[in-house]
Amino acid sequence: QLHLAESGGGLVQAGGSLTLSCAASGSPFTINTMAWYRQAPGKQRELVAIIDAGGNPNYADSVKGRFTISRDNAMNTMWLQMNSLKSEDTAVYYCHVLSSSVLGSRNDWGQGTQVTVSS
């Protein structure tokens, strides 16, 4: 069983910053890709940023230049630094992890953390 603990959401004014974190723990596993998704009310869940095991990131066009994804493989932890926040960034943000173990591969989701940007 892989457990993902998210933290860092909250309320911030437009133009402000927040940092989300996601820490993985549980049975012996190897984490492959880690990613942040978000889902706004009435909208589909969308990929925000993804980072592979080598630390190579990719971003949705809507957040390029404003958000930075990073990870520490030794700590099994990922972060999302969000700067210049806009009202349209308001959503529930979810951590997603693709991992593997002797039992096979799996993907897991965090519980979600609310980010609200006031204009």
Secondary structure, DSSP 8 states (H G I E B T S, - for coil): -EEEEEE--EEEETT--EEEEEEEEESS-EEEEEEEEEE-TTS--EEEEEE-TT--EEE-TTTTTTEEEEEETTTTEEEEEE-S--GGG-EEEEEEEEEEETTEEEEEE---EEEEEE-
